[in-house]
């Protein structure tokens, strides 16, 4: 449990080993993963250029070299660099998650400076963690291992003009009366996000309704699929 009585999200590979041992797609090599990425981006980047839509790609989260049998391509600086170089375009860039870079053990300000100098940072997830893969915990920005002031300075140096998004919000643990407002074992729901509840099996639909994107010019699009576990141990 964290500051202010919130539940902190923890990823612990050992605790979900059963899931990690599952191989729904079999064994997928790094070569095959990059082949699929190349095929997809070679098709969508020209369309994005024509529509003036910037493609902001999120790193793999958790940034493990292999996840459920699939070799992950975007687990750190080298993978992200290869991605933006794969199909060169001002519309092919990054949703740079500072939390993921910290989880991966990268020099986060250096990552910002490299991609920022080429205008490849379209969007920023301003998130901090303690630890790194295979076990880390998401915490408030001023409590983690990452130097968020140094990250801000690096973003300023490269002239970043976009959003800083807190990313994953924390689950509300208790009210002033000491009770979980969502009920035992459930998530509280805020107006800004939709959290899973035992009584809400269709939570992906609720999220989709709350995050529906309306077309407009020069829209920055983000596709993100992440899997984490919630550590509810005080």
Secondary structure, 3 states (H helix, E strand, C coil): CECCCEECEEEECCCCHHHHHCCCCCCECHHHHHHHHHHHHHHHHHHHHHHCCEEEEECCCCCCCEECCEECCCCCHHHHHHHHHHCCCCCEEEEEEHHHHHHCCCCHHHHHHHHHHCCCEEEEECCEEEEECCEEEEECCCCCCCCHHHHHHHHHHCCCCCCEECCCCCEECCCCCCCCCCCCCCCCCCCCCCCCCCCCCCHHHHHHHHCCCCCCCCCEEEECCCCCEECCCC
